[in-house]
Structures are given as structure tokens and as C-alpha cells.
Amino acid sequence: MNYLEEYKKWCESPEFDEETKNELLEIKNDEKEIEDRFYKELEFGTAGLRGIIGAGTNRMNKYTVGKATQGLANYINEKNVADKGVAISYDSRKMSKEFSKQTALILNANGIKTYLFENLRPVPELSFAVRQLGCTAGIMITASHNPPKYNGYKVYWDDGSQIVAPKDKEIIEKVRSVEKYSDIKTITEEEAKQKNLFNTLGKEMDEKYINTLKSLVINPEIVKDQGKELKVVYTPLHGTGNTIVEKLLKELGIENVYVVPEQKDPDGNFPTVSYPNPEDPKAFKLALELAKKVDADVVLANDPDADRLGVFAKDSKTGEYKDYTGNMSALLIAEYRISQSKEKGILSNKGMLIKTIVSSNLADAIAKEYNLELREVLTGFKYIGEQMKLAEQNQDREYVFGFEESYGCLIGSYARDKDGISAVMSLCEAACYYKSKGKTLWDAMIDIYEKYGYYKETQVSIVLEGAEGAEKIKEMMQQMRKEKVEKIGNYKVLKIRDYQLNEVIDINTQEKTETGLPKSNVLYYELENDNWCCIRPSGTEPKIKLYMGVKGISNKEAEENLEILKEAMVKLVKGE
């Protein structure tokens, strides 16, 4: 069926309600819009669903969400694990509350018990709740840091991690096999409650989560002492973060917490930012204005589902607020926690540090310094969660820290997804510790660079939307595989890792070895002097992503070399 036939079906079939039909009739003269909404089904991929909210097969709506949930319910029942239930949470986005309740009731209609949070809650608390309750699965309705027109649907399994192979592919097949929207089962909330299938979660789970985080503070007395002086500006960017953060920091003894008033309340329109992403310095505009007024030491922002953390810290020498990349903030937390654990004699001699393939090589240096095993995984925190589970099963390693460059890390094994709430807590603890030594967080970052070398990283996203864009991205990756790349910028290529073909080619010897990781559409270039580049299509957005990193002997040298490398990589990918 082509997109025009599918559009006609949605406009006429009794399967769809009048509101949906009216929305679609409004675009009857816009063939480009009709094509974009119907040229494919919104794919239930390995990260679940993510798309623009609206009517159509390629949109987030109650029909596509219903189909995904019915497929998941069929899988759960086929595996005979319905009795343990499913935990469900949601963020502040448009339709998040409605989708979460719909999801719960579809699962209930299939005989599966649900635990729905009474109000919006962060991703990490959902992961925590799955583990606390011993659930079969978890579902988070969120589009993370995407623009306001998006929403999404993430699926977690019983370990609290997002689904990985083989379950991801098996669930995808079950979702695809739901052919008709009329196959989606329904039940009323009243009936579901009578059958004890519909349950709510609230403050009790919050308390368990908060107490677990507090137990991970390494220097509680220093936090209490220095917390009287430390000034923190925080913004949840209209999302879920402040359901926990302000209370948590106050309980730890951090007295001067200033939440950006214009961004404190949840709002799916994200009225003060064009893009609620703490990776974007523009999202910090109001927070930095407040920081200057109150003379804050540190400025922190979570994305709407609070799994990511963005950071600015004051440089006392210049008075400027310095921006941290995700690599920088995560590795500052890592160095602080690992060095303090070693000093106190509580660092495991079987410890492991996990990073993704596009994250900083500074992690390798820190792991080596503290005799930790470094494990490298594909992009996506679920692969870090997978390694945590394997280590737990094999009892050969103990998880110490894990992170990805996209502003996410996890400091303990209480959850299996990145946690922007515990990252806020850890940054504030580190700030208190360094303050007790007469240093700022920025001083601490410079100390790390002086100790290990000036590692700098950046990324570039080339956005290519729609059917044409998807084809162009495919062509770019094919072209890069054909290119005989021997030099990028000023650096020789030493090895090329092609994760799609599962091979590593040594440029000098032409020897081929395996990557050791699952197949994925990623190309990675190992360059001389500990420098690197990587390219991959985004799994959740219409863009191709370029990553690169360098190591220098000074901040200036590293930044200059990174800029040269970035320009060279962009030209190479664009074929200029």
C-alpha cells in the first residue's frame, strides 16, 4: 500500500476516531506532508519509538503507541512473565500522560499488572523502580531532549536496562505482527482496578530512590560542612528533574539551591527554550543570568526526562562560567569518586569502568591510573547496562562507573540507565570537596588535564530530514566505506573499525581482526597520537553524527587541533 492509499484509509476507516480524521483532512492538499506522515510506519527500533506527535503511520499517536504496547504485551504473555508486572513513567511532553495511561490499560487488558507513577518522574527512577519491584519490564514515555513536537516510548527489561539483543529484535517482531489497530485490546480503568491490575506509584518510591542516592555519597560530612557555602543554580528545563533534585540536595545539606523560576514547572511546550537539551549552551541562558545574580559556584541543567546533565562552573580567576562537555563532567565525577574511593580503601580490586566507543580516551587513562578494567561498548547506555548485568552474573568484575559522551553517566548499580539526578548530586559533592581544598570545579578539571593530558572532544550533526534525507544518510555511509582514507586532517589513520562488517583493518599491515562488538552501522578511525574520529547515523533522529577527539599538551593546542580535525572530517563525509 502506498502512502496516499494509507492516508485515504486513515481518513475513511471506522478504526480511526473523528479527531484523527479531522486532523488529516486539514492536510489533504499538502502531498509532501501526507508523504512524510505515511511513507513508512514509525519504526519500533532497538530504542523503542520516537517521532513527531500527530496522526499518521510515521507519527507518535494513540494508534502507533497502542500497536507497540499490544506487541509488547503479546511478547510478555508468550514468555509467561506477566505476573511480575510492568512499571510505567512519563515526562512533561505533550501527550506523555495520555500515552502512559493508555499503555497501562492496554497491558491490563492483556492480563498484565502495571505500576504507573502518579505523576511525571525521571527515567532513572523508572529504571530503579523496575529493579525494586522485580518487574518484568518498564516503559518510559519520553522523547528525551528532542524538540517539543516529539515524543517517544522506551522499553526496559527486568534488570532495569533498555532492551538489548536478542529481546529487542524479538519484541520488534511481535510489534510488527500486530497488523490491525482493531487487534489492540482495551479495558476501562475501573475494571482494571477491580482486577488489581492497575496500580500507582508515588512518594514511597521517591523516598527509596532518594535514600539510595544519599547512601552513595562518599564524603557526607564535607558536603554538610561546605554545603552551607556552596551556591547551586539548577534548572529541570520544564521537565521531571525537580520532582527529586531540590529535595535531595537540601537533605544532603546543600542550603543554597536556586531553581530557575521560569523553568521550574513542567511544560511540554518548553516555552523558554527552542530545544530542551543541556548539551546546547543556549539552553542555559536563564540559568546563567540567575547564576551571575546570586554568584553561583555551579550551574546545572537536566533534560526533560532527567537522564542527562549539562554543567557550567565558575572559573574564580576570570569570573567566567565555563561550559563542560558530557565527557568532561562525567570524567570529573569519575576522577573524584574513584580517587576518593581509593584513598578510603573502598575501591574494588575487580573494578571496571565502561564507556561507549565515541566517548573520550581520557577514560582509558583514568582506568589505567586506578587499575580498573576498561570496557568499551556501542553507543547507547543500554550496552553499559548489559555489561553490568554480565559482570553481575559472572561475578568477575564490579561496576565502578559508566558514561557516554552524550551527557549521561551512572555512579552505582541501583539502576541500569544514565542518571542525571545522581550526576547533579555527584557534581555538588565534588564541588563541596574541592571547595574544602580551596579549589573550584574548574580548577579540578584543569588538574585532571594536567595529570592526564588535554583530551578534547566534539561532535557535528548533519540533519537530513524525510525520505530523501534517509536515503542521503545511507549514501554517505556507503561512500565512506568505499573511501581509502589514509589521513584525516593532520593525522595518519592507523586503524579503521567497521562495526557493520565486524572488522578492524590495520592500515600499515592490512591485517584484519574482529571488533568484538555487535554489528552496528558505525565507522571509527583510530588516528596517530591518541586522536580519533567516528561516524554513524543517529538511531533516534534524522541526522548523521560525526564524533572526534584529540589529545594535546595544552588547552590551546588541543582546541586548535580539534577544530582542524573537525573541519577535515566534515569535508570528508560531505565529499567536498
DAJOJO-V300127 format. One record per helix or strand of 2 or more residues. SS is the DSSP state (a for helix, b for strand). FROM is the first residue (numbers start at 1). TO is the last residue. If there is no record, write none. Layout:
# DAJOJO-V300127
SS_FROM_TO / SS_FROM_TO
This chain:
# DAJOJO-V300127
a_3_12 / a_18_25 / a_31_38 / b_48_53 / a_62_78 / a_82_84 / b_86_90 / a_96_109 / b_114_117 / a_123_133 / b_137_141 / b_150_157 / a_167_176 / a_181_183 / a_189_194 / b_198_201 / a_203_214 / a_220_226 / b_231_235 / a_241_243 / a_245_252 / b_256_259 / a_261_263 / a_281_294 / b_298_302 / b_309_314 / b_321_324 / a_326_343 / b_351_356 / a_362_369 / b_373_377 / a_381_394 / b_398_404 / b_408_410 / a_420_436 / a_441_452 / b_454_463 / a_466_482 / b_487_488 / b_491_498 / b_503_506 / b_512_513 / b_522_527 / a_528_530 / b_532_537 / b_543_552 / a_555_574
